[in-house]
Amino acid sequence: MDNYGRVETLYQGTVNKSQNQTTTTNHIYLHPGERSGEFERWMREIGGLLQIDREYSALKPLLDLIVAVLEPDRIFLIPHPAIEKCDVKACMEIILILDGWKYDLNRNEPIVRSILELVCLRQSIIVFNLFAKKEWEKKLEKEYYYYMAHCRSKFLVFSGNPYRLIESEDSSIENSKEIFSGKFNNQITKTERFLEKCKTLLSDDEVIPDLAYALISSCLKQIYSLVISTFSLDIPVLSGTCKELEEMAARVLPQLRRQIKKNIDNYPTLDVLDFENFEDDKLRMKSRIPDMVELERLFEIAKITFEQKMVVLFGREETL
C-alpha cells in the first residue's frame, strides 16, 4: 500500500512501562504516508473492525454507529453480569475517549449525551462515561486509580489512535484494586448503621411523614455515596438530589439505575403538607417514598455488583 501509507499488524499482549517490547492488542494501525487524506479515510473505515467477543456481538451495530457519529479516540467496554436472585439484568459500561478539540465536554457534554441517548434509544442496560482525550491521557499517565483499572487493553474494543495503549505496571493496577476494596468496605459499616437506625425509627406506625422522608432520603443518599466515593470519579459534591446521585453511582455500577421506582425528590415540602389529615399524608408518603425493603434491596445490589465488578476488572483471587 505504497500509495496509502503502511499497514502494520501488531500481536496480542500488553505494554507495561517497565517493558521494552512492542506488543499490544490485535488492532490494525495505519501509519500515514504522503497522502494523509487517504490515511484519514482508512482510519474512518477501519472503525468497523471492532474487536468484540462473540457474546457481545449484538452491540457491534451500536458501536459502529457511535464510531461513525462521534469518531471517538478509543472505546472501552466493561461488562456487568446479571444478578439473578435480585432479578437485575446484565448491563454494559461503555467508556468513550473523545478528542477534546471536537468535543469540549465541559460545555458540550449534554449535547453528546443526547446523541448517545438517541443512538441507544434510551436502553437502560447501557451506561456511558465520557472523557476528553487530553485530560484522560494526563490522568492515565499520573495513574489515577479509576483510569488504570478501566482503561486497559483487555477492555479496549476500538482505537482510532495510531499509537498503542500504554498500561500501568501490574503492581500499580493491583494497588488500585486494594484502594477500591478498602474504600468500599470502610463505608459498608457506616451504611449498615444508617439503615439499622432508620429502620428502628420508622417502626412506629405513627411516624410523621416528613420525618420518614428525611430518614429515607438520607439512607438513599448514603447508599449512592458509598459507590461514588469508592471510585472517586470526577463528580460534583454529594449535595445533589437522590436522582442526581443515582445517575452518578450508575456511571460505575450501572445495575443501580432505576432500581428505586418512586421519585422521592418529588415529595411535597413542609409548607404544603396537610397536617390536619394525617391519613392523607401517610398515603402521600407511601406513594412517593420508598420503604425500607426497597432500600435494603438496593444496598444488597450495590454490594453484589461491586464484588462482580472487582472480578471483571481484576479477576478472581486464587485460593489454595
Residue frames as qw, qx, qy, qz and C-alpha x, y, z in Angstrom:
[[0.000, 0.886, 0.464, 0.000, 0.00, 0.00, 0.00],
 [0.507, -0.059, 0.021, 0.859, 2.68, 2.46, -1.01],
 [0.010, 0.483, 0.328, 0.812, 0.09, 4.99, -2.18],
 [0.504, -0.668, -0.318, -0.445, -1.93, 4.99, 1.01],
 [0.382, -0.688, 0.478, -0.391, 0.54, 4.50, 3.80],
 [0.329, 0.282, -0.895, 0.110, 1.85, 1.43, 5.59],
 [0.807, -0.363, -0.132, -0.446, -0.34, -1.24, 7.23],
 [0.239, 0.386, -0.815, 0.360, 1.17, -2.97, 10.23],
 [0.790, -0.409, -0.344, -0.301, -0.39, -5.75, 12.34],
 [0.031, -0.537, 0.667, -0.515, 0.75, -5.92, 15.96],
 [0.550, -0.100, -0.828, -0.035, 0.40, -9.02, 18.08],
 [0.625, -0.654, -0.344, -0.253, -1.58, -9.86, 21.24],
 [0.625, -0.147, -0.441, 0.627, -0.25, -8.70, 24.60],
 [0.214, -0.949, -0.230, 0.034, 0.10, -5.58, 26.73],
 [0.485, 0.538, -0.221, 0.653, 2.66, -2.82, 27.12],
 [0.581, -0.737, -0.253, 0.234, 3.92, -2.02, 30.60],
 [0.055, 0.974, -0.210, 0.065, 6.13, 0.93, 31.43],
 [0.540, -0.607, 0.573, 0.110, 8.80, -1.48, 32.61],
 [0.789, 0.176, 0.548, 0.216, 8.85, -3.38, 29.29],
 [0.037, -0.536, 0.429, 0.726, 10.69, -2.55, 26.09],
 [0.301, 0.208, 0.871, 0.327, 8.71, -4.97, 23.92],
 [0.280, 0.180, -0.175, -0.927, 6.32, -3.54, 21.35],
 [0.123, -0.280, -0.933, -0.190, 3.28, -5.75, 21.76],
 [0.333, 0.062, 0.237, -0.910, -0.29, -4.67, 22.03],
 [0.621, 0.297, 0.622, -0.373, -3.84, -5.86, 21.37],
 [0.444, 0.210, 0.738, 0.462, -4.90, -7.19, 18.00],
 [0.295, 0.842, 0.234, -0.385, -5.67, -3.92, 16.26],
 [0.661, 0.394, 0.300, 0.565, -4.55, -2.76, 12.85],
 [0.197, -0.791, -0.049, 0.577, -2.65, 0.51, 12.86],
 [0.602, 0.660, 0.263, 0.364, -2.19, 2.68, 9.80],
 [0.432, -0.548, 0.066, 0.713, 0.75, 5.00, 9.51],
 [0.426, 0.852, 0.162, -0.257, 0.31, 7.97, 7.12],
 [0.676, 0.086, 0.350, 0.642, 2.37, 8.19, 4.04],
 [0.170, -0.005, 0.206, 0.964, 2.49, 11.08, 1.64],
 [0.318, -0.386, -0.485, -0.717, -1.28, 11.06, 1.12],
 [0.031, 0.005, 0.714, -0.699, -2.56, 11.91, 4.60],
 [0.576, 0.056, -0.008, -0.815, -6.12, 12.36, 3.31],
 [0.741, 0.069, -0.613, -0.267, -6.25, 8.72, 2.28],
 [0.314, 0.092, -0.807, 0.492, -4.84, 7.77, 5.68],
 [0.314, 0.016, 0.429, -0.847, -7.69, 9.58, 7.41],
 [0.723, 0.087, -0.289, -0.621, -10.21, 7.80, 5.16],
 [0.624, 0.096, -0.773, 0.065, -8.68, 4.43, 6.04],
 [0.069, 0.069, -0.715, 0.692, -8.85, 5.29, 9.73],
 [0.550, 0.034, 0.171, -0.817, -12.58, 6.02, 9.45],
 [0.771, 0.130, -0.481, -0.397, -13.23, 2.81, 7.51],
 [0.479, 0.148, -0.818, 0.282, -11.29, 0.71, 9.95],
 [0.350, -0.234, 0.443, -0.792, -13.66, 1.88, 12.67],
 [0.847, -0.035, -0.178, -0.500, -15.86, -1.04, 11.67],
 [0.706, 0.197, -0.659, 0.168, -13.15, -3.50, 12.71],
 [0.469, -0.616, 0.339, -0.535, -14.19, -3.54, 16.36],
 [0.390, 0.201, -0.881, 0.177, -12.63, -6.30, 18.46],
 [0.600, -0.282, 0.263, -0.701, -15.66, -7.67, 20.36],
 [0.216, -0.094, 0.962, -0.137, -16.20, -11.07, 21.93],
 [0.199, -0.231, -0.815, -0.493, -18.92, -13.15, 20.32],
 [0.199, -0.543, -0.767, 0.277, -21.20, -12.82, 23.36],
 [0.023, -0.653, -0.213, 0.727, -21.28, -9.02, 22.86],
 [0.284, 0.117, 0.630, 0.713, -21.74, -9.13, 19.08],
 [0.045, 0.763, 0.636, 0.101, -25.22, -7.61, 19.42],
 [0.221, -0.835, -0.108, 0.493, -23.55, -4.36, 20.47],
 [0.520, -0.085, 0.435, 0.730, -21.46, -4.08, 17.31],
 [0.198, 0.656, 0.500, 0.530, -24.04, -2.18, 15.19],
 [0.302, -0.924, -0.226, 0.056, -24.49, 0.28, 18.06],
 [0.556, -0.588, 0.217, 0.546, -20.74, 0.79, 18.46],
 [0.482, 0.240, 0.502, 0.677, -20.26, 1.13, 14.69],
 [0.032, 0.843, 0.411, 0.344, -22.85, 3.92, 14.72],
 [0.448, -0.855, -0.035, 0.258, -21.14, 5.64, 17.66],
 [0.600, -0.247, 0.368, 0.666, -17.81, 5.45, 15.80],
 [0.339, 0.487, 0.520, 0.614, -19.37, 6.93, 12.68],
 [0.127, -0.896, -0.343, -0.251, -21.17, 9.76, 14.50],
 [0.444, -0.891, 0.069, 0.067, -18.74, 10.75, 17.27],
 [0.669, 0.577, -0.350, 0.311, -15.38, 9.48, 15.88],
 [0.658, -0.739, 0.143, -0.031, -14.01, 8.57, 19.34],
 [0.141, 0.733, -0.663, 0.058, -10.31, 8.20, 20.03],
 [0.196, 0.137, -0.963, 0.125, -10.84, 4.95, 21.95],
 [0.728, -0.315, -0.136, -0.594, -13.74, 2.84, 23.24],
 [0.064, 0.223, -0.915, 0.331, -13.58, 0.57, 26.29],
 [0.697, -0.263, -0.413, -0.523, -16.26, -1.99, 27.13],
 [0.063, -0.248, 0.814, -0.522, -16.85, -3.11, 30.75],
 [0.550, -0.289, -0.671, -0.404, -19.47, -5.88, 31.18],
 [0.320, -0.260, 0.575, -0.706, -21.61, -6.07, 34.33],
 [0.212, -0.110, -0.961, -0.140, -23.16, -9.54, 34.89],
 [0.548, -0.464, -0.343, -0.606, -26.81, -10.09, 35.78],
 [0.128, -0.198, 0.774, -0.588, -27.91, -10.74, 39.36],
 [0.403, -0.235, -0.786, -0.405, -30.50, -13.47, 39.11],
 [0.320, -0.413, -0.771, 0.364, -31.56, -13.55, 42.75],
 [0.006, -0.496, -0.270, 0.825, -32.38, -9.81, 42.63],
 [0.493, 0.657, 0.562, 0.100, -33.89, -10.02, 39.13],
 [0.012, -0.854, 0.185, 0.486, -31.36, -7.49, 37.81],
 [0.826, 0.547, 0.102, 0.089, -30.36, -7.67, 34.16],
 [0.705, -0.125, 0.179, 0.675, -26.81, -7.57, 32.84],
 [0.140, 0.964, 0.074, -0.215, -25.53, -4.10, 31.91],
 [0.751, 0.282, 0.104, 0.588, -22.74, -2.66, 29.82],
 [0.242, -0.863, 0.012, 0.443, -20.48, 0.24, 30.75],
 [0.685, 0.522, 0.209, 0.463, -19.04, 1.98, 27.68],
 [0.368, -0.718, 0.050, 0.589, -16.14, 4.40, 28.13],
 [0.576, 0.715, 0.237, 0.316, -15.67, 6.87, 25.28],
 [0.450, -0.497, 0.105, 0.735, -12.49, 8.90, 24.88],
 [0.424, 0.821, 0.359, 0.131, -13.32, 11.89, 22.69],
 [0.539, 0.216, 0.040, 0.813, -10.90, 14.28, 21.06],
 [0.198, -0.616, -0.418, 0.638, -11.13, 17.49, 23.11],
 [0.034, -0.254, 0.254, 0.932, -10.82, 19.90, 20.17],
 [0.256, -0.258, -0.708, -0.606, -14.01, 18.43, 18.69],
 [0.559, -0.597, -0.533, -0.216, -15.91, 17.88, 21.94],
 [0.033, 0.399, -0.469, 0.788, -15.39, 20.38, 24.72],
 [0.451, -0.361, -0.816, 0.001, -17.04, 18.18, 27.35],
 [0.151, -0.292, -0.492, 0.806, -17.23, 20.99, 29.89],
 [0.293, 0.295, -0.025, -0.909, -19.56, 22.78, 27.52],
 [0.569, 0.209, -0.485, -0.631, -20.93, 20.19, 25.09],
 [0.045, -0.087, 0.982, -0.164, -21.32, 17.01, 27.18],
 [0.506, 0.338, 0.554, -0.568, -25.15, 17.37, 27.32],
 [0.592, 0.548, -0.264, -0.529, -25.22, 17.50, 23.53],
 [0.277, 0.371, -0.880, -0.107, -23.01, 14.42, 23.22],
 [0.225, 0.058, 0.895, -0.380, -25.12, 12.53, 25.76],
 [0.598, 0.433, 0.234, -0.633, -28.26, 13.48, 23.83],
 [0.524, 0.490, -0.587, -0.375, -26.73, 11.96, 20.71],
 [0.106, 0.211, -0.962, 0.135, -25.89, 8.79, 22.64],
 [0.431, 0.215, 0.666, -0.570, -29.41, 8.55, 24.06],
 [0.647, 0.495, -0.094, -0.572, -30.80, 8.84, 20.54],
 [0.398, 0.440, -0.785, -0.180, -28.39, 6.22, 19.24],
 [0.058, 0.079, -0.955, 0.280, -29.23, 3.82, 22.08],
 [0.477, -0.411, -0.517, -0.579, -32.97, 4.54, 22.08],
 [0.442, -0.563, 0.327, -0.617, -32.70, 5.04, 25.86],
 [0.824, -0.050, -0.564, 0.024, -31.61, 1.48, 26.60],
 [0.540, -0.771, 0.190, -0.278, -31.36, 1.21, 30.37],
 [0.953, -0.200, 0.099, 0.203, -28.78, -1.59, 30.14],
 [0.669, 0.366, 0.002, 0.647, -26.08, 0.72, 28.73],
 [0.317, -0.905, -0.085, 0.271, -24.21, 3.42, 30.63],
 [0.626, 0.604, -0.038, 0.491, -21.71, 5.82, 29.07],
 [0.486, -0.733, 0.004, 0.477, -18.72, 7.52, 30.63],
 [0.541, 0.776, 0.092, 0.312, -17.25, 10.33, 28.54],
 [0.561, -0.636, 0.108, 0.519, -13.73, 11.72, 28.84],
 [0.378, 0.902, -0.177, -0.109, -11.85, 14.34, 26.85],
 [0.897, 0.288, -0.204, 0.265, -8.73, 12.85, 25.30],
 [0.319, 0.623, -0.406, 0.588, -6.14, 15.27, 26.70],
 [0.492, -0.553, 0.374, -0.558, -7.48, 15.15, 30.25],
 [0.984, -0.093, 0.033, -0.149, -7.79, 11.36, 30.06],
 [0.774, 0.413, -0.318, 0.359, -4.19, 10.98, 28.88],
 [0.013, 0.644, -0.452, 0.617, -2.92, 13.16, 31.76],
 [0.689, -0.419, 0.342, -0.483, -4.79, 11.18, 34.39],
 [0.991, 0.104, -0.086, 0.003, -3.79, 7.85, 32.89],
 [0.556, 0.542, -0.408, 0.480, -0.16, 9.00, 32.92],
 [0.175, -0.545, 0.488, -0.659, -0.49, 10.05, 36.58],
 [0.355, -0.051, -0.929, 0.086, -2.00, 6.62, 37.36],
 [0.516, -0.166, 0.242, -0.805, -5.36, 7.71, 38.70],
 [0.364, -0.066, 0.908, -0.196, -6.93, 4.53, 40.07],
 [0.660, 0.477, 0.398, -0.422, -10.15, 4.65, 38.06],
 [0.535, 0.716, -0.313, -0.321, -8.34, 5.13, 34.74],
 [0.014, -0.485, 0.874, 0.031, -5.70, 2.48, 35.45],
 [0.447, 0.046, 0.854, -0.263, -8.32, -0.14, 36.28],
 [0.615, 0.556, 0.438, -0.346, -10.81, 0.54, 33.49],
 [0.508, 0.803, -0.194, -0.245, -8.78, 1.78, 30.53],
 [0.453, -0.446, 0.748, 0.190, -6.76, -1.32, 29.72],
 [0.250, 0.313, -0.727, -0.557, -6.17, -3.35, 26.58],
 [0.057, 0.170, 0.981, -0.067, -8.39, -6.22, 27.83],
 [0.228, 0.646, 0.597, -0.418, -11.39, -3.84, 27.64],
 [0.092, 0.532, -0.301, -0.786, -10.34, -1.91, 24.50],
 [0.622, 0.402, 0.672, 0.002, -12.70, -2.63, 21.60],
 [0.505, 0.775, 0.251, 0.284, -11.91, 0.27, 19.30],
 [0.441, -0.581, 0.097, 0.678, -8.94, 2.54, 18.71],
 [0.490, 0.836, 0.197, 0.150, -8.94, 5.42, 16.26],
 [0.215, -0.905, 0.352, 0.108, -5.49, 6.31, 17.54],
 [0.762, 0.502, -0.404, 0.067, -2.36, 5.10, 15.67],
 [0.091, 0.546, -0.703, 0.447, -0.46, 4.82, 18.97],
 [0.606, -0.196, -0.770, 0.035, -0.69, 1.74, 21.15],
 [0.554, -0.743, -0.092, -0.365, -2.22, 1.96, 24.59],
 [0.340, 0.399, -0.672, 0.523, 0.37, 2.23, 27.36],
 [0.721, -0.542, -0.377, -0.209, -0.67, 0.42, 30.53],
 [0.325, -0.755, 0.450, -0.348, 0.50, 0.80, 34.10],
 [0.233, 0.329, -0.902, 0.154, 2.55, -1.88, 35.78],
 [0.599, -0.312, -0.717, -0.175, 0.77, -4.86, 37.29],
 [0.388, -0.254, -0.618, 0.635, 1.66, -3.76, 40.81],
 [0.113, 0.054, 0.078, -0.989, 0.00, -0.37, 40.27],
 [0.542, -0.182, -0.513, -0.641, -3.14, -1.99, 38.89],
 [0.584, -0.289, -0.741, 0.161, -3.27, -4.38, 41.85],
 [0.198, -0.148, -0.440, 0.863, -2.90, -1.41, 44.17],
 [0.345, -0.108, -0.188, -0.913, -5.98, 0.23, 42.61],
 [0.626, -0.283, -0.681, -0.255, -7.95, -2.93, 43.48],
 [0.474, -0.271, -0.636, 0.545, -6.88, -2.67, 47.11],
 [0.019, 0.034, 0.144, -0.989, -7.82, 1.02, 47.20],
 [0.496, -0.208, -0.430, -0.725, -11.30, 0.36, 45.79],
 [0.652, -0.304, -0.695, -0.009, -11.95, -2.54, 48.16],
 [0.364, -0.164, -0.528, 0.750, -10.65, -0.60, 51.17],
 [0.183, -0.050, 0.010, -0.982, -12.85, 2.44, 50.48],
 [0.591, -0.231, -0.523, -0.569, -15.93, 0.34, 49.84],
 [0.632, -0.275, -0.699, 0.192, -15.55, -1.85, 52.92],
 [0.216, -0.073, -0.424, 0.876, -14.92, 1.18, 55.14],
 [0.345, -0.067, -0.078, -0.933, -18.25, 2.66, 54.03],
 [0.516, -0.219, -0.780, -0.278, -20.19, -0.60, 54.39],
 [0.347, -0.327, -0.720, 0.504, -20.34, -0.41, 58.19],
 [0.065, 0.199, 0.161, -0.965, -21.45, 3.22, 58.10],
 [0.442, -0.044, -0.484, -0.754, -24.21, 2.41, 55.62],
 [0.485, -0.264, -0.833, -0.001, -25.40, -0.57, 57.67],
 [0.187, -0.322, -0.568, 0.734, -25.72, 1.68, 60.72],
 [0.245, 0.089, -0.159, -0.952, -27.69, 4.21, 58.67],
 [0.525, -0.142, -0.663, -0.515, -30.16, 1.54, 57.61],
 [0.435, -0.278, -0.804, 0.294, -30.45, -0.01, 61.05],
 [0.055, -0.270, -0.396, 0.876, -31.16, 3.33, 62.74],
 [0.349, 0.052, -0.313, -0.882, -33.61, 4.32, 60.03],
 [0.503, -0.198, -0.796, -0.273, -35.46, 1.02, 60.33],
 [0.299, -0.313, -0.723, 0.539, -35.79, 1.46, 64.11],
 [0.083, 0.260, 0.192, -0.943, -37.17, 4.99, 63.87],
 [0.435, 0.069, -0.436, -0.785, -39.63, 4.04, 61.14],
 [0.227, -0.149, -0.961, 0.050, -41.01, 1.05, 63.03],
 [0.148, 0.376, 0.549, -0.732, -43.55, 3.36, 64.68],
 [0.251, 0.535, 0.750, 0.297, -46.83, 3.27, 62.73],
 [0.013, -0.929, -0.345, 0.131, -47.50, 6.87, 63.72],
 [0.526, -0.247, 0.195, 0.790, -44.25, 8.24, 62.33],
 [0.238, 0.800, 0.094, -0.543, -44.64, 11.72, 60.83],
 [0.792, 0.530, 0.251, 0.167, -44.36, 11.51, 57.01],
 [0.258, 0.923, -0.239, 0.157, -41.90, 14.39, 56.83],
 [0.477, -0.641, 0.600, -0.038, -39.60, 12.59, 59.28],
 [0.855, 0.118, 0.497, 0.089, -39.85, 9.44, 57.17],
 [0.594, 0.792, 0.027, 0.142, -38.87, 11.48, 54.12],
 [0.053, -0.887, 0.445, -0.114, -35.79, 12.87, 55.86],
 [0.655, -0.407, 0.636, -0.019, -34.67, 9.44, 57.11],
 [0.835, 0.322, 0.435, 0.104, -35.24, 7.53, 53.86],
 [0.456, 0.879, -0.084, 0.106, -33.67, 10.29, 51.78],
 [0.225, -0.804, 0.548, -0.051, -30.53, 10.26, 53.96],
 [0.747, -0.178, 0.639, 0.041, -30.22, 6.47, 53.73],
 [0.760, 0.578, 0.286, 0.087, -30.69, 6.50, 49.97],
 [0.266, 0.919, -0.270, 0.103, -28.04, 9.17, 49.51],
 [0.473, -0.632, 0.614, -0.016, -25.66, 7.20, 51.75],
 [0.840, 0.120, 0.521, 0.098, -26.00, 4.10, 49.55],
 [0.617, 0.758, 0.092, 0.189, -25.26, 6.10, 46.41],
 [0.056, -0.915, 0.383, -0.110, -22.40, 7.94, 48.14],
 [0.775, -0.353, 0.519, 0.073, -20.92, 4.58, 49.12],
 [0.802, 0.366, 0.377, 0.285, -20.45, 3.77, 45.44],
 [0.345, 0.910, 0.007, 0.231, -19.46, 7.24, 44.24],
 [0.292, -0.869, 0.394, -0.064, -16.79, 7.84, 46.89],
 [0.863, -0.194, 0.433, 0.173, -15.26, 4.39, 46.30],
 [0.732, 0.386, 0.341, 0.446, -14.30, 5.10, 42.71],
 [0.267, -0.675, 0.013, 0.688, -13.61, 8.82, 43.22],
 [0.460, 0.487, 0.516, 0.534, -14.67, 9.67, 39.69],
 [0.117, 0.014, 0.010, 0.993, -14.71, 13.33, 38.64],
 [0.202, -0.630, -0.715, -0.228, -18.11, 14.26, 40.04],
 [0.168, -0.672, 0.040, -0.720, -19.77, 17.22, 41.75],
 [0.113, -0.247, 0.721, -0.637, -20.05, 17.37, 45.52],
 [0.230, -0.268, -0.933, -0.069, -22.50, 14.92, 47.06],
 [0.137, 0.304, 0.464, -0.820, -25.16, 17.51, 47.84],
 [0.300, 0.017, -0.544, -0.784, -27.40, 16.79, 44.88],
 [0.767, -0.073, 0.082, -0.632, -30.83, 15.23, 44.73],
 [0.725, -0.147, 0.669, -0.079, -31.34, 11.48, 45.10],
 [0.796, 0.561, 0.225, -0.027, -31.88, 11.22, 41.34],
 [0.311, 0.868, -0.384, 0.058, -28.64, 13.06, 40.59],
 [0.353, -0.569, 0.733, -0.117, -26.69, 10.81, 42.95],
 [0.844, 0.150, 0.503, -0.113, -28.31, 7.74, 41.42],
 [0.691, 0.721, -0.045, 0.021, -27.06, 8.78, 37.98],
 [0.036, 0.804, -0.581, 0.120, -23.55, 9.35, 39.37],
 [0.591, -0.330, 0.721, -0.149, -23.47, 5.95, 41.07],
 [0.848, 0.371, 0.361, -0.113, -24.84, 4.24, 37.95],
 [0.411, 0.821, -0.383, -0.102, -21.86, 5.53, 35.98],
 [0.063, 0.540, -0.832, 0.110, -19.69, 2.93, 37.71],
 [0.209, 0.094, 0.957, -0.180, -22.29, 0.35, 38.83],
 [0.293, -0.049, -0.454, -0.840, -24.97, 0.51, 36.10],
 [0.355, -0.341, -0.864, -0.102, -27.28, -2.02, 37.81],
 [0.123, -0.382, -0.557, 0.727, -28.20, 0.64, 40.39],
 [0.173, 0.038, -0.258, -0.950, -30.07, 2.65, 37.78],
 [0.576, -0.151, -0.306, -0.743, -33.87, 2.72, 38.17],
 [0.387, -0.120, -0.893, 0.197, -33.96, 0.19, 40.99],
 [0.024, 0.405, 0.571, -0.714, -35.89, 2.72, 43.10],
 [0.157, 0.520, 0.700, 0.465, -39.14, 3.33, 41.23],
 [0.155, -0.894, -0.413, 0.079, -40.57, 6.11, 43.39],
 [0.395, 0.548, -0.062, 0.735, -39.20, 9.61, 42.89],
 [0.491, -0.583, -0.474, 0.441, -38.53, 10.73, 46.44],
 [0.278, -0.067, 0.041, 0.958, -37.32, 14.12, 45.19],
 [0.216, -0.400, -0.454, -0.767, -40.94, 14.95, 44.33],
 [0.373, -0.504, -0.721, 0.294, -42.11, 14.51, 47.89],
 [0.061, -0.866, -0.250, -0.429, -44.05, 17.67, 48.90],
 [0.314, 0.329, -0.439, 0.775, -42.24, 20.19, 51.07],
 [0.183, -0.277, -0.730, 0.597, -43.20, 21.09, 54.62],
 [0.185, 0.225, 0.158, -0.943, -45.31, 24.12, 53.76],
 [0.547, 0.055, -0.438, -0.711, -47.76, 22.14, 51.58],
 [0.275, -0.083, -0.949, 0.129, -48.32, 19.18, 53.92],
 [0.536, -0.467, -0.230, -0.665, -51.81, 18.88, 55.30],
 [0.145, 0.185, -0.834, 0.499, -51.23, 18.11, 58.97],
 [0.563, -0.054, 0.310, -0.765, -54.97, 18.23, 59.70],
 [0.934, 0.156, -0.031, -0.321, -55.43, 14.99, 57.76],
 [0.371, -0.591, 0.713, 0.070, -52.73, 12.63, 58.93],
 [0.765, 0.155, 0.625, 0.013, -54.06, 9.65, 56.94],
 [0.603, 0.794, 0.073, -0.011, -53.79, 11.58, 53.66],
 [0.003, 0.854, -0.519, -0.019, -50.19, 12.44, 54.47],
 [0.605, -0.297, 0.738, 0.018, -49.44, 8.77, 55.12],
 [0.769, 0.472, 0.431, 0.019, -50.89, 7.84, 51.74],
 [0.369, 0.911, -0.185, 0.002, -48.83, 10.57, 50.08],
 [0.317, -0.687, 0.653, 0.026, -45.74, 9.23, 51.86],
 [0.731, -0.019, 0.681, 0.042, -46.34, 5.65, 50.66],
 [0.689, 0.668, 0.282, 0.027, -46.83, 6.79, 47.07],
 [0.368, 0.892, -0.195, 0.179, -43.66, 8.88, 46.87],
 [0.209, -0.727, 0.626, -0.187, -41.19, 7.50, 49.41],
 [0.696, 0.182, -0.693, -0.049, -39.53, 4.06, 49.03],
 [0.781, -0.574, 0.054, -0.239, -39.78, 1.77, 52.04],
 [0.402, -0.672, 0.622, 0.015, -37.01, 0.00, 53.96],
 [0.846, 0.108, 0.516, 0.078, -37.42, -3.20, 51.95],
 [0.622, 0.763, 0.078, 0.158, -36.57, -1.31, 48.76],
 [0.022, -0.901, 0.416, -0.121, -33.55, 0.37, 50.38],
 [0.655, -0.424, 0.626, 0.003, -32.22, -2.91, 51.77],
 [0.836, 0.375, 0.378, 0.130, -32.59, -4.49, 48.33],
 [0.402, 0.893, -0.129, 0.157, -30.70, -1.57, 46.74],
 [0.321, -0.774, 0.540, -0.079, -27.94, -1.93, 49.31],
 [0.811, -0.105, 0.573, 0.061, -27.67, -5.65, 48.56],
 [0.725, 0.643, 0.189, 0.157, -27.46, -4.96, 44.82],
 [0.110, 0.934, -0.321, 0.114, -24.70, -2.39, 45.44],
 [0.536, -0.569, 0.624, -0.006, -22.63, -4.92, 47.40],
 [0.829, 0.163, 0.523, 0.112, -23.08, -7.70, 44.84],
 [0.595, 0.786, 0.089, 0.145, -22.38, -5.50, 41.82],
 [0.098, -0.892, 0.441, -0.025, -19.26, -4.11, 43.44],
 [0.647, -0.351, 0.672, 0.083, -17.86, -7.60, 44.03],
 [0.777, 0.454, 0.420, 0.117, -18.76, -8.58, 40.47],
 [0.365, 0.921, -0.112, 0.074, -17.00, -5.52, 39.09],
 [0.351, -0.738, 0.575, 0.053, -13.85, -6.34, 41.05],
 [0.755, -0.010, 0.639, 0.146, -13.83, -9.77, 39.41],
 [0.627, 0.728, 0.252, 0.114, -14.37, -8.27, 35.94],
 [0.126, 0.955, -0.260, 0.064, -11.60, -5.70, 36.42],
 [0.124, -0.714, 0.676, -0.132, -9.02, -7.77, 38.26],
 [0.625, 0.139, -0.760, -0.110, -10.03, -11.43, 38.03],
 [0.816, -0.508, -0.181, -0.210, -10.83, -13.86, 40.80],
 [0.233, -0.727, 0.609, -0.216, -8.47, -14.27, 43.72],
 [0.647, 0.216, -0.731, -0.024, -6.62, -17.55, 43.68],
 [0.710, -0.515, 0.272, -0.395, -7.48, -19.88, 46.57],
 [0.049, 0.455, -0.888, 0.053, -5.24, -22.59, 47.90]]
